[in-house]
Amino acid sequence: MTVSSDTGTATVCPPVVGYNREFQARAAEELGLLPDGSATAELLSDYGVMRDQAQACNRA
């Protein structure tokens, strides 16, 4: 949890799930099988951004 000095409000950072290399490789392989423009691929891209934001929040 972080606290903003400007407002005094607390922010709860979501946990970031870790994935082992084998699982990541399997996911990348499956992602590669999706057609171009896949909605699932777009969702995963958004998820990647949210993971980066959660990691930054946890470092603060």
PDB file of N, CA, C and O in Angstrom, chain B, residues numbered from 101:
ATOM      1  N   MET B 101       0.851  -1.165   0.000  1.00  0.00           N
ATOM      2  CA  MET B 101       0.000   0.000   0.000  1.00  0.00           C
ATOM      3  C   MET B 101       0.899   1.230   0.000  1.00  0.00           C
ATOM      4  O   MET B 101       1.911   1.268   0.701  1.00  0.00           O
ATOM      5  N   THR B 102       0.527   2.234  -0.788  1.00  0.00           N
ATOM      6  CA  THR B 102       1.237   3.503  -0.786  1.00  0.00           C
ATOM      7  C   THR B 102       0.284   4.595  -0.336  1.00  0.00           C
ATOM      8  O   THR B 102      -0.934   4.442  -0.421  1.00  0.00           O
ATOM      9  N   VAL B 103       0.845   5.695   0.143  1.00  0.00           N
ATOM     10  CA  VAL B 103       0.027   6.819   0.580  1.00  0.00           C
ATOM     11  C   VAL B 103       0.481   8.052  -0.172  1.00  0.00           C
ATOM     12  O   VAL B 103       1.672   8.356  -0.224  1.00  0.00           O
ATOM     13  N   SER B 104      -0.464   8.753  -0.750  1.00  0.00           N
ATOM     14  CA  SER B 104      -0.169   9.980  -1.468  1.00  0.00           C
ATOM     15  C   SER B 104       0.069  11.100  -0.478  1.00  0.00           C
ATOM     16  O   SER B 104      -0.740  11.303   0.427  1.00  0.00           O
ATOM     17  N   SER B 105       1.172  11.837  -0.631  1.00  0.00           N
ATOM     18  CA  SER B 105       1.441  12.945   0.267  1.00  0.00           C
ATOM     19  C   SER B 105       0.535  14.137  -0.034  1.00  0.00           C
ATOM     20  O   SER B 105       0.328  14.992   0.827  1.00  0.00           O
ATOM     21  N   ASP B 106      -0.005  14.196  -1.252  1.00  0.00           N
ATOM     22  CA  ASP B 106      -0.872  15.309  -1.637  1.00  0.00           C
ATOM     23  C   ASP B 106      -2.250  15.213  -0.998  1.00  0.00           C
ATOM     24  O   ASP B 106      -2.798  16.217  -0.542  1.00  0.00           O
ATOM     25  N   THR B 107      -2.808  14.015  -0.963  1.00  0.00           N
ATOM     26  CA  THR B 107      -4.187  13.872  -0.492  1.00  0.00           C
ATOM     27  C   THR B 107      -4.305  13.099   0.815  1.00  0.00           C
ATOM     28  O   THR B 107      -5.343  13.153   1.475  1.00  0.00           O
ATOM     29  N   GLY B 108      -3.255  12.382   1.191  1.00  0.00           N
ATOM     30  CA  GLY B 108      -3.322  11.579   2.393  1.00  0.00           C
ATOM     31  C   GLY B 108      -4.131  10.308   2.221  1.00  0.00           C
ATOM     32  O   GLY B 108      -4.415   9.628   3.206  1.00  0.00           O
ATOM     33  N   THR B 109      -4.512   9.965   0.985  1.00  0.00           N
ATOM     34  CA  THR B 109      -5.291   8.756   0.735  1.00  0.00           C
ATOM     35  C   THR B 109      -4.367   7.582   0.467  1.00  0.00           C
ATOM     36  O   THR B 109      -3.274   7.750  -0.073  1.00  0.00           O
ATOM     37  N   ALA B 110      -4.806   6.415   0.841  1.00  0.00           N
ATOM     38  CA  ALA B 110      -4.037   5.198   0.628  1.00  0.00           C
ATOM     39  C   ALA B 110      -4.431   4.550  -0.697  1.00  0.00           C
ATOM     40  O   ALA B 110      -5.595   4.578  -1.099  1.00  0.00           O
ATOM     41  N   THR B 111      -3.450   3.974  -1.357  1.00  0.00           N
ATOM     42  CA  THR B 111      -3.681   3.248  -2.598  1.00  0.00           C
ATOM     43  C   THR B 111      -3.236   1.809  -2.389  1.00  0.00           C
ATOM     44  O   THR B 111      -2.115   1.566  -1.941  1.00  0.00           O
ATOM     45  N   VAL B 112      -4.083   0.873  -2.703  1.00  0.00           N
ATOM     46  CA  VAL B 112      -3.730  -0.533  -2.579  1.00  0.00           C
ATOM     47  C   VAL B 112      -3.269  -1.025  -3.943  1.00  0.00           C
ATOM     48  O   VAL B 112      -4.004  -0.938  -4.927  1.00  0.00           O
ATOM     49  N   CYS B 113      -2.060  -1.535  -3.991  1.00  0.00           N
ATOM     50  CA  CYS B 113      -1.510  -2.051  -5.242  1.00  0.00           C
ATOM     51  C   CYS B 113      -1.920  -3.514  -5.407  1.00  0.00           C
ATOM     52  O   CYS B 113      -1.769  -4.309  -4.479  1.00  0.00           O
ATOM     53  N   PRO B 114      -2.436  -3.870  -6.578  1.00  0.00           N
ATOM     54  CA  PRO B 114      -2.830  -5.267  -6.785  1.00  0.00           C
ATOM     55  C   PRO B 114      -1.599  -6.164  -6.869  1.00  0.00           C
ATOM     56  O   PRO B 114      -0.539  -5.727  -7.319  1.00  0.00           O
ATOM     57  N   PRO B 115      -1.735  -7.403  -6.441  1.00  0.00           N
ATOM     58  CA  PRO B 115      -0.608  -8.333  -6.555  1.00  0.00           C
ATOM     59  C   PRO B 115      -0.361  -8.679  -8.018  1.00  0.00           C
ATOM     60  O   PRO B 115      -1.275  -8.640  -8.842  1.00  0.00           O
ATOM     61  N   VAL B 116       0.884  -9.016  -8.327  1.00  0.00           N
ATOM     62  CA  VAL B 116       1.257  -9.416  -9.684  1.00  0.00           C
ATOM     63  C   VAL B 116       1.596 -10.900  -9.654  1.00  0.00           C
ATOM     64  O   VAL B 116       2.528 -11.316  -8.966  1.00  0.00           O
ATOM     65  N   VAL B 117       0.843 -11.688 -10.393  1.00  0.00           N
ATOM     66  CA  VAL B 117       1.055 -13.132 -10.448  1.00  0.00           C
ATOM     67  C   VAL B 117       2.312 -13.419 -11.256  1.00  0.00           C
ATOM     68  O   VAL B 117       2.518 -12.838 -12.321  1.00  0.00           O
ATOM     69  N   GLY B 118       3.146 -14.309 -10.751  1.00  0.00           N
ATOM     70  CA  GLY B 118       4.339 -14.718 -11.477  1.00  0.00           C
ATOM     71  C   GLY B 118       4.072 -15.970 -12.305  1.00  0.00           C
ATOM     72  O   GLY B 118       3.334 -16.861 -11.884  1.00  0.00           O
ATOM     73  N   TYR B 119       4.679 -16.025 -13.481  1.00  0.00           N
ATOM     74  CA  TYR B 119       4.533 -17.185 -14.363  1.00  0.00           C
ATOM     75  C   TYR B 119       5.919 -17.731 -14.668  1.00  0.00           C
ATOM     76  O   TYR B 119       6.835 -16.970 -14.980  1.00  0.00           O
ATOM     77  N   ASN B 120       6.076 -19.061 -14.576  1.00  0.00           N
ATOM     78  CA  ASN B 120       7.389 -19.633 -14.878  1.00  0.00           C
ATOM     79  C   ASN B 120       7.643 -19.611 -16.389  1.00  0.00           C
ATOM     80  O   ASN B 120       6.722 -19.411 -17.181  1.00  0.00           O
ATOM     81  N   ARG B 121       8.896 -19.819 -16.771  1.00  0.00           N
ATOM     82  CA  ARG B 121       9.294 -19.728 -18.185  1.00  0.00           C
ATOM     83  C   ARG B 121       8.540 -20.721 -19.069  1.00  0.00           C
ATOM     84  O   ARG B 121       8.165 -20.396 -20.195  1.00  0.00           O
ATOM     85  N   GLU B 122       8.323 -21.921 -18.559  1.00  0.00           N
ATOM     86  CA  GLU B 122       7.615 -22.933 -19.335  1.00  0.00           C
ATOM     87  C   GLU B 122       6.195 -22.467 -19.663  1.00  0.00           C
ATOM     88  O   GLU B 122       5.731 -22.609 -20.794  1.00  0.00           O
ATOM     89  N   PHE B 123       5.521 -21.915 -18.672  1.00  0.00           N
ATOM     90  CA  PHE B 123       4.160 -21.433 -18.881  1.00  0.00           C
ATOM     91  C   PHE B 123       4.153 -20.255 -19.848  1.00  0.00           C
ATOM     92  O   PHE B 123       3.289 -20.172 -20.721  1.00  0.00           O
ATOM     93  N   GLN B 124       5.114 -19.344 -19.695  1.00  0.00           N
ATOM     94  CA  GLN B 124       5.211 -18.199 -20.596  1.00  0.00           C
ATOM     95  C   GLN B 124       5.460 -18.647 -22.032  1.00  0.00           C
ATOM     96  O   GLN B 124       4.881 -18.091 -22.965  1.00  0.00           O
ATOM     97  N   ALA B 125       6.315 -19.647 -22.212  1.00  0.00           N
ATOM     98  CA  ALA B 125       6.602 -20.160 -23.549  1.00  0.00           C
ATOM     99  C   ALA B 125       5.351 -20.790 -24.162  1.00  0.00           C
ATOM    100  O   ALA B 125       5.069 -20.602 -25.345  1.00  0.00           O
ATOM    101  N   ARG B 126       4.615 -21.528 -23.357  1.00  0.00           N
ATOM    102  CA  ARG B 126       3.372 -22.139 -23.839  1.00  0.00           C
ATOM    103  C   ARG B 126       2.360 -21.069 -24.239  1.00  0.00           C
ATOM    104  O   ARG B 126       1.701 -21.189 -25.272  1.00  0.00           O
ATOM    105  N   ALA B 127       2.239 -20.031 -23.429  1.00  0.00           N
ATOM    106  CA  ALA B 127       1.313 -18.939 -23.736  1.00  0.00           C
ATOM    107  C   ALA B 127       1.730 -18.220 -25.016  1.00  0.00           C
ATOM    108  O   ALA B 127       0.879 -17.882 -25.839  1.00  0.00           O
ATOM    109  N   ALA B 128       3.027 -17.984 -25.191  1.00  0.00           N
ATOM    110  CA  ALA B 128       3.513 -17.324 -26.402  1.00  0.00           C
ATOM    111  C   ALA B 128       3.231 -18.164 -27.641  1.00  0.00           C
ATOM    112  O   ALA B 128       2.868 -17.637 -28.693  1.00  0.00           O
ATOM    113  N   GLU B 129       3.400 -19.470 -27.505  1.00  0.00           N
ATOM    114  CA  GLU B 129       3.111 -20.375 -28.624  1.00  0.00           C
ATOM    115  C   GLU B 129       1.632 -20.324 -28.983  1.00  0.00           C
ATOM    116  O   GLU B 129       1.278 -20.241 -30.159  1.00  0.00           O
ATOM    117  N   GLU B 130       0.785 -20.373 -27.988  1.00  0.00           N
ATOM    118  CA  GLU B 130      -0.657 -20.317 -28.231  1.00  0.00           C
ATOM    119  C   GLU B 130      -1.063 -18.967 -28.827  1.00  0.00           C
ATOM    120  O   GLU B 130      -1.917 -18.907 -29.712  1.00  0.00           O
ATOM    121  N   LEU B 131      -0.453 -17.891 -28.342  1.00  0.00           N
ATOM    122  CA  LEU B 131      -0.741 -16.563 -28.873  1.00  0.00           C
ATOM    123  C   LEU B 131      -0.355 -16.481 -30.354  1.00  0.00           C
ATOM    124  O   LEU B 131      -1.046 -15.849 -31.153  1.00  0.00           O
ATOM    125  N   GLY B 132       0.747 -17.121 -30.701  1.00  0.00           N
ATOM    126  CA  GLY B 132       1.197 -17.134 -32.089  1.00  0.00           C
ATOM    127  C   GLY B 132       0.240 -17.848 -33.028  1.00  0.00           C
ATOM    128  O   GLY B 132       0.276 -17.618 -34.237  1.00  0.00           O
ATOM    129  N   LEU B 133      -0.608 -18.703 -32.496  1.00  0.00           N
ATOM    130  CA  LEU B 133      -1.569 -19.429 -33.318  1.00  0.00           C
ATOM    131  C   LEU B 133      -2.833 -18.634 -33.612  1.00  0.00           C
ATOM    132  O   LEU B 133      -3.629 -19.018 -34.469  1.00  0.00           O
ATOM    133  N   LEU B 134      -3.016 -17.523 -32.899  1.00  0.00           N
ATOM    134  CA  LEU B 134      -4.218 -16.719 -33.097  1.00  0.00           C
ATOM    135  C   LEU B 134      -4.129 -15.939 -34.409  1.00  0.00           C
ATOM    136  O   LEU B 134      -3.039 -15.568 -34.845  1.00  0.00           O
ATOM    137  N   PRO B 135      -5.274 -15.697 -35.030  1.00  0.00           N
ATOM    138  CA  PRO B 135      -5.258 -14.925 -36.279  1.00  0.00           C
ATOM    139  C   PRO B 135      -4.891 -13.459 -36.008  1.00  0.00           C
ATOM    140  O   PRO B 135      -5.097 -12.956 -34.903  1.00  0.00           O
ATOM    141  N   ASP B 136      -4.347 -12.783 -37.024  1.00  0.00           N
ATOM    142  CA  ASP B 136      -4.047 -11.356 -36.906  1.00  0.00           C
ATOM    143  C   ASP B 136      -5.305 -10.597 -36.530  1.00  0.00           C
ATOM    144  O   ASP B 136      -6.388 -10.892 -37.037  1.00  0.00           O
ATOM    145  N   GLY B 137      -5.169  -9.626 -35.648  1.00  0.00           N
ATOM    146  CA  GLY B 137      -6.319  -8.829 -35.241  1.00  0.00           C
ATOM    147  C   GLY B 137      -7.204  -9.509 -34.213  1.00  0.00           C
ATOM    148  O   GLY B 137      -8.318  -9.052 -33.959  1.00  0.00           O
ATOM    149  N   SER B 138      -6.732 -10.583 -33.625  1.00  0.00           N
ATOM    150  CA  SER B 138      -7.508 -11.342 -32.651  1.00  0.00           C
ATOM    151  C   SER B 138      -7.872 -10.475 -31.446  1.00  0.00           C
ATOM    152  O   SER B 138      -7.031  -9.742 -30.925  1.00  0.00           O
ATOM    153  N   ALA B 139      -9.119 -10.562 -31.011  1.00  0.00           N
ATOM    154  CA  ALA B 139      -9.564  -9.852 -29.816  1.00  0.00           C
ATOM    155  C   ALA B 139      -8.800 -10.360 -28.592  1.00  0.00           C
ATOM    156  O   ALA B 139      -8.477  -9.581 -27.695  1.00  0.00           O
ATOM    157  N   THR B 140      -8.514 -11.645 -28.554  1.00  0.00           N
ATOM    158  CA  THR B 140      -7.782 -12.218 -27.424  1.00  0.00           C
ATOM    159  C   THR B 140      -6.382 -11.623 -27.337  1.00  0.00           C
ATOM    160  O   THR B 140      -5.901 -11.324 -26.244  1.00  0.00           O
ATOM    161  N   ALA B 141      -5.730 -11.451 -28.472  1.00  0.00           N
ATOM    162  CA  ALA B 141      -4.402 -10.846 -28.479  1.00  0.00           C
ATOM    163  C   ALA B 141      -4.460  -9.408 -27.962  1.00  0.00           C
ATOM    164  O   ALA B 141      -3.567  -8.977 -27.231  1.00  0.00           O
ATOM    165  N   GLU B 142      -5.496  -8.669 -28.332  1.00  0.00           N
ATOM    166  CA  GLU B 142      -5.650  -7.298 -27.851  1.00  0.00           C
ATOM    167  C   GLU B 142      -5.879  -7.280 -26.332  1.00  0.00           C
ATOM    168  O   GLU B 142      -5.315  -6.446 -25.623  1.00  0.00           O
ATOM    169  N   LEU B 143      -6.701  -8.198 -25.850  1.00  0.00           N
ATOM    170  CA  LEU B 143      -6.927  -8.291 -24.409  1.00  0.00           C
ATOM    171  C   LEU B 143      -5.622  -8.584 -23.663  1.00  0.00           C
ATOM    172  O   LEU B 143      -5.358  -8.003 -22.610  1.00  0.00           O
ATOM    173  N   LEU B 144      -4.818  -9.481 -24.211  1.00  0.00           N
ATOM    174  CA  LEU B 144      -3.555  -9.823 -23.566  1.00  0.00           C
ATOM    175  C   LEU B 144      -2.596  -8.637 -23.560  1.00  0.00           C
ATOM    176  O   LEU B 144      -1.834  -8.459 -22.610  1.00  0.00           O
ATOM    177  N   SER B 145      -2.631  -7.841 -24.599  1.00  0.00           N
ATOM    178  CA  SER B 145      -1.807  -6.640 -24.649  1.00  0.00           C
ATOM    179  C   SER B 145      -2.218  -5.672 -23.537  1.00  0.00           C
ATOM    180  O   SER B 145      -1.369  -5.111 -22.846  1.00  0.00           O
ATOM    181  N   ASP B 146      -3.519  -5.487 -23.375  1.00  0.00           N
ATOM    182  CA  ASP B 146      -4.025  -4.632 -22.302  1.00  0.00           C
ATOM    183  C   ASP B 146      -3.619  -5.186 -20.936  1.00  0.00           C
ATOM    184  O   ASP B 146      -3.251  -4.426 -20.040  1.00  0.00           O
ATOM    185  N   TYR B 147      -3.686  -6.497 -20.780  1.00  0.00           N
ATOM    186  CA  TYR B 147      -3.299  -7.144 -19.531  1.00  0.00           C
ATOM    187  C   TYR B 147      -1.820  -6.875 -19.240  1.00  0.00           C
ATOM    188  O   TYR B 147      -1.439  -6.655 -18.090  1.00  0.00           O
ATOM    189  N   GLY B 148      -1.003  -6.895 -20.275  1.00  0.00           N
ATOM    190  CA  GLY B 148       0.421  -6.607 -20.101  1.00  0.00           C
ATOM    191  C   GLY B 148       0.650  -5.205 -19.557  1.00  0.00           C
ATOM    192  O   GLY B 148       1.502  -4.999 -18.692  1.00  0.00           O
ATOM    193  N   VAL B 149      -0.110  -4.246 -20.063  1.00  0.00           N
ATOM    194  CA  VAL B 149      -0.010  -2.870 -19.571  1.00  0.00           C
ATOM    195  C   VAL B 149      -0.417  -2.806 -18.103  1.00  0.00           C
ATOM    196  O   VAL B 149       0.248  -2.156 -17.297  1.00  0.00           O
ATOM    197  N   MET B 150      -1.505  -3.479 -17.760  1.00  0.00           N
ATOM    198  CA  MET B 150      -1.962  -3.469 -16.367  1.00  0.00           C
ATOM    199  C   MET B 150      -0.940  -4.134 -15.441  1.00  0.00           C
ATOM    200  O   MET B 150      -0.747  -3.681 -14.313  1.00  0.00           O
ATOM    201  N   ARG B 151      -0.288  -5.195 -15.903  1.00  0.00           N
ATOM    202  CA  ARG B 151       0.757  -5.848 -15.100  1.00  0.00           C
ATOM    203  C   ARG B 151       1.904  -4.879 -14.851  1.00  0.00           C
ATOM    204  O   ARG B 151       2.413  -4.788 -13.734  1.00  0.00           O
ATOM    205  N   ASP B 152       2.314  -4.148 -15.898  1.00  0.00           N
ATOM    206  CA  ASP B 152       3.393  -3.166 -15.746  1.00  0.00           C
ATOM    207  C   ASP B 152       3.004  -2.092 -14.728  1.00  0.00           C
ATOM    208  O   ASP B 152       3.820  -1.686 -13.900  1.00  0.00           O
ATOM    209  N   GLN B 153       1.761  -1.640 -14.798  1.00  0.00           N
ATOM    210  CA  GLN B 153       1.289  -0.618 -13.864  1.00  0.00           C
ATOM    211  C   GLN B 153       1.259  -1.154 -12.432  1.00  0.00           C
ATOM    212  O   GLN B 153       1.640  -0.449 -11.498  1.00  0.00           O
ATOM    213  N   ALA B 154       0.812  -2.387 -12.260  1.00  0.00           N
ATOM    214  CA  ALA B 154       0.771  -2.988 -10.926  1.00  0.00           C
ATOM    215  C   ALA B 154       2.182  -3.164 -10.366  1.00  0.00           C
ATOM    216  O   ALA B 154       2.414  -2.933  -9.180  1.00  0.00           O
ATOM    217  N   GLN B 155       3.122  -3.572 -11.217  1.00  0.00           N
ATOM    218  CA  GLN B 155       4.507  -3.725 -10.765  1.00  0.00           C
ATOM    219  C   GLN B 155       5.078  -2.384 -10.342  1.00  0.00           C
ATOM    220  O   GLN B 155       5.772  -2.299  -9.329  1.00  0.00           O
ATOM    221  N   ALA B 156       4.793  -1.325 -11.112  1.00  0.00           N
ATOM    222  CA  ALA B 156       5.281   0.010 -10.753  1.00  0.00           C
ATOM    223  C   ALA B 156       4.659   0.468  -9.435  1.00  0.00           C
ATOM    224  O   ALA B 156       5.336   1.071  -8.603  1.00  0.00           O
ATOM    225  N   CYS B 157       3.390   0.187  -9.248  1.00  0.00           N
ATOM    226  CA  CYS B 157       2.699   0.555  -8.017  1.00  0.00           C
ATOM    227  C   CYS B 157       3.338  -0.150  -6.822  1.00  0.00           C
ATOM    228  O   CYS B 157       3.520   0.456  -5.766  1.00  0.00           O
ATOM    229  N   ASN B 158       3.672  -1.411  -6.986  1.00  0.00           N
ATOM    230  CA  ASN B 158       4.258  -2.183  -5.899  1.00  0.00           C
ATOM    231  C   ASN B 158       5.682  -1.722  -5.563  1.00  0.00           C
ATOM    232  O   ASN B 158       6.144  -1.916  -4.439  1.00  0.00           O
ATOM    233  N   ARG B 159       6.375  -1.117  -6.527  1.00  0.00           N
ATOM    234  CA  ARG B 159       7.727  -0.614  -6.283  1.00  0.00           C
ATOM    235  C   ARG B 159       7.696   0.742  -5.577  1.00  0.00           C
ATOM    236  O   ARG B 159       8.673   1.137  -4.941  1.00  0.00           O
ATOM    237  N   ALA B 160       6.581   1.444  -5.690  1.00  0.00           N
ATOM    238  CA  ALA B 160       6.483   2.809  -5.109  1.00  0.00           C
ATOM    239  C   ALA B 160       6.453   2.786  -3.606  1.00  0.00           C
ATOM    240  O   ALA B 160       6.373   3.840  -2.974  1.00  0.00           O
TER     241      ALA B 160
END
